[in-house]
């Protein structure tokens, strides 16, 4: 303890002392305040302004027992200076590009310039300790998605885990290629069924989860997180299909449409399709109302495949036939670009009859336990 | 459980292998340490994981990236200098070729068979481990 105090006394690193010539990472006149580390205690410890131990440790006894590595503060101060110098150079480049941007009129070159500025901004901020702390230890929902650096951090996190889980489930459950041939994932798609009061089903759904019918009886909240910069608003459409509907005449299965939304304007920050949005503007967006999957008794497990598309043009809102829905033709005709997908599974359970009644679907059939051979499946 | 292989014993200069003979550690102190380690679980023998606070993890990452930047800059400067040196060698040789072709021939003459002469040494930052070779004899010159 004594050692620590002595070491701090001589080589104390005070960032706020250099206010006369404010350097780039402590200057918030042009940069967004969301790049700041808002927690005072953590900030003080990071920049060596306090001696009460790490602010991220809430327990007093743990904080007292904790010892930082020797000389980490003085080394950090030197490292900070080096990296800040590099960031300053990058910001100077950004300034030049912004001057160029103000003079250009051509849309293509404007987009290129903006992309260049974004990559420079990411490089200038990704090593900023405050940004690093925010993106690695703070709640991802609280990050400011207008900042390219935070979007980059979120994308890296998504690619490390969530994307891999999603793609694995889509391939193992044969959502690809049973519904659409393939997917080039561009954005993070998350869903949850907010009407559930049971904590077991009210969380964000992990792709491939088996869910009881009552837990999916209301339309889901869909979160579509774009990582690329969205200028203005993009239009998105969402399709929920079930490729496992029994097709008795063919002794096979067919695809049914359960939910279709189109022309939903979203951007980096406003990225959720939730009940409040649907209540106010639902009619403008809805091609087909939500109708939950109601697997009948003794049918195999059914997959609810939710696809998210970027639109190339606004769609006409007109009713679509649900039965024998050909998703591939629909996507091709409307010029939709698949950017994300999600899947959950359902089987027959005791809540099915209740949900059938809620939606006026009549009584369900009961199949034989063993699938027949008449007519022979093609 | 497993007997360690006996070391080759060299008596009177002939190596003989004895298969299956157990060797005890020669030093009793070493034996004790071996015995003590054998009763410890593997997990206990691992070095302890560094348990850093969030702030210190961020500081550590910052330091590492600054160090990477610093070394990269240094390497780039060194490479730049080497490039310049090579270029100036090329320029000098080109000059020599124009001014005196005979000298150029001599300077750029490649000696065959003779590879890596001992007296030629790549310039390094530190002296060699053996600074002086006492029994050095120069390259044998053929009689003409």
Contacts between the chains, C-beta under 8 A, distances in Angstrom:
chain1	res1	chain2	res2	distance
A	42	B	54	7.5
A	42	B	55	6.1
A	45	B	55	4.9
A	46	B	55	5.1
A	46	B	58	6.7
A	46	B	59	7.0
A	53	B	53	7.9
A	54	B	53	3.7
A	54	B	54	6.9
A	54	B	55	4.8
A	54	B	56	7.0
A	55	B	55	7.2
A	56	B	53	5.8
A	56	B	54	4.2
A	56	B	55	6.0
A	57	B	53	6.0
A	66	B	53	6.0
A	68	B	53	7.5
A	68	B	56	5.5
A	69	B	52	7.6
A	69	B	56	6.7
A	69	B	60	7.9
A	72	B	56	6.2
A	72	B	59	5.4
A	72	B	60	7.4
A	72	B	63	7.5
A	73	B	59	7.6
A	75	B	59	8.0
A	75	B	63	5.3
A	76	B	59	4.4
A	76	B	62	6.0
A	76	B	63	6.0
A	78	B	66	7.2
A	79	B	62	5.0
A	79	B	63	4.4
A	79	B	65	7.5
A	79	B	66	3.4
A	79	B	67	7.2
A	80	B	62	6.4
A	80	B	66	7.6
A	82	B	66	4.4
A	82	B	69	6.1
A	82	B	70	6.3
A	83	B	62	6.6
A	83	B	65	6.5
A	83	B	66	5.2
A	83	B	69	6.9
A	86	B	69	6.4
A	127	B	62	6.8
A	127	B	65	5.1
A	129	B	58	5.0
A	129	B	59	7.0
A	129	B	61	8.0
A	129	B	62	5.0
A	132	B	58	5.3
A	132	B	61	6.3
A	132	B	62	7.3
A	133	B	54	6.9
A	133	B	55	7.5
A	133	B	58	5.0
A	136	B	54	7.9
A	136	B	57	7.9
A	136	B	58	7.5
A	137	B	54	5.1
